[in-house]
C-alpha cells in the first residue's frame, strides 16, 4: 500500500522522528535511543517516512544516516495555507470586535 505524507505524519512517533531529524541527521540506532519502543518498531516508522520521501537515507561508510526532507513537507504547508488564511481572517475580525467600545 502506498502511503502519502498525511498518513505518515498522522502518527505521533513519526512526527517525533521528523522533529529529531530536522535538527540533524541520525542513524537508526540513535533515533531508536530516543524512544521507549523496540528498534523494529522504529525501523518500521522510518520505513514509512522514507516511503513517503519525508526522510532520505544516505550511506556514510558502514553507517546509514537519515536526513529530513524539508522539500516534501511543502505539500503539507500548501494544504495548510487555506486554513491559515481562514484563521488569520477570523482573528482580524475578532481584533476589530474587541477594539470597538
C-alpha positions as a printed NumPy array, in Angstrom:
array([[  0.   ,   0.   ,   0.   ],
       [  1.385,   3.401,  -0.975],
       [  1.072,   5.94 ,   1.826],
       [  1.021,   9.694,   1.482],
       [  2.62 ,  12.427,   3.562],
       [ -0.511,  12.977,   5.622],
       [ -0.736,   9.329,   6.645],
       [  2.94 ,   9.418,   7.6  ],
       [  2.64 ,  12.462,   9.852],
       [ -0.585,  11.213,  11.458],
       [  1.436,   9.088,  13.885],
       [  2.98 ,  10.919,  16.89 ],
       [  6.096,   8.732,  16.879],
       [  6.776,   9.55 ,  13.241],
       [  6.26 ,  13.257,  13.934],
       [  8.759,  12.989,  16.793],
       [ 11.254,  11.25 ,  14.481],
       [ 10.85 ,  14.058,  11.96 ],
       [ 11.472,  16.619,  14.702],
       [ 14.698,  14.858,  15.651],
       [ 15.868,  14.62 ,  12.056],
       [ 15.017,  18.264,  11.395],
       [ 17.807,  19.114,  13.854],
       [ 20.438,  16.799,  12.356],
       [ 20.916,  13.511,  10.521],
       [ 20.874,  10.389,  12.661],
       [ 21.464,   6.66 ,  12.44 ],
       [ 18.533,   4.313,  13.111],
       [ 20.074,   3.307,  16.452],
       [ 20.454,   6.946,  17.5  ],
       [ 16.827,   7.581,  16.597],
       [ 15.666,   4.475,  18.48 ],
       [ 17.547,   5.68 ,  21.565],
       [ 15.018,   8.493,  21.94 ],
       [ 12.002,   6.177,  22.216],
       [ 10.673,   3.523,  24.577],
       [  9.749,   1.088,  21.826],
       [ 11.648,  -1.625,  20.01 ],
       [ 14.256,  -0.983,  17.352],
       [ 11.996,  -2.91 ,  14.954],
       [  9.106,  -0.543,  15.625],
       [ 11.318,   2.485,  14.967],
       [ 12.616,   0.847,  11.782],
       [  9.03 ,   0.432,  10.583],
       [  8.306,   4.103,  11.298],
       [ 11.462,   5.134,   9.431],
       [ 10.473,   2.884,   6.524],
       [  7.094,   4.621,   6.258],
       [  8.727,   8.063,   6.408],
       [ 11.204,   7.026,   3.702],
       [  8.41 ,   5.567,   1.558],
       [  6.703,   8.965,   1.67 ],
       [ 10.037,  10.685,   0.968],
       [  9.936,  12.653,   4.214],
       [ 13.349,  11.247,   5.108],
       [ 16.262,  10.326,   2.891],
       [ 18.723,   7.54 ,   3.534],
       [ 22.42 ,   8.213,   2.934],
       [ 25.25 ,   5.742,   3.324],
       [ 28.205,   7.148,   5.3  ],
       [ 30.847,   4.448,   5.31 ],
       [ 29.312,   1.498,   7.113],
       [ 26.553,   3.552,   8.692],
       [ 23.252,   4.708,   7.298],
       [ 22.135,   8.201,   8.216],
       [ 18.627,   9.512,   7.786],
       [ 18.048,  13.127,   6.802],
       [ 14.882,  15.196,   6.99 ],
       [ 13.497,  16.161,   3.558],
       [ 12.001,  19.607,   4.164],
       [ 11.059,  19.923,   0.496],
       [  8.481,  17.146,   0.843],
       [  6.834,  18.941,   3.777],
       [  5.802,  21.724,   1.394],
       [  2.874,  19.5  ,   0.425],
       [  1.584,  19.843,   3.982],
       [  2.295,  23.579,   4.065],
       [  0.382,  24.156,   0.827],
       [ -2.611,  22.247,   2.177],
       [ -2.464,  24.128,   5.49 ],
       [ -2.292,  27.524,   3.773],
       [ -6.041,  27.515,   3.074],
       [ -6.761,  27.107,   6.785],
       [ -4.107,  29.623,   7.796],
       [ -5.832,  32.286,   5.683],
       [ -9.201,  31.491,   7.288],
       [ -7.747,  31.672,  10.806],
       [ -5.985,  34.957,  10.11 ],
       [ -9.187,  36.43 ,   8.711],
       [-11.169,  35.35 ,  11.75 ],
       [ -8.546,  36.683,  14.151],
       [ -8.596,  40.005,  12.292],
       [-12.376,  40.098,  12.667],
       [-12.047,  39.302,  16.371],
       [ -9.481,  42.092,  16.783],
       [-11.929,  44.547,  15.223],
       [-14.736,  43.38 ,  17.516],
       [-12.524,  43.711,  20.585],
       [-11.419,  47.227,  19.579],
       [-14.973,  48.569,  19.412],
       [-16.199,  50.039,  22.715]])
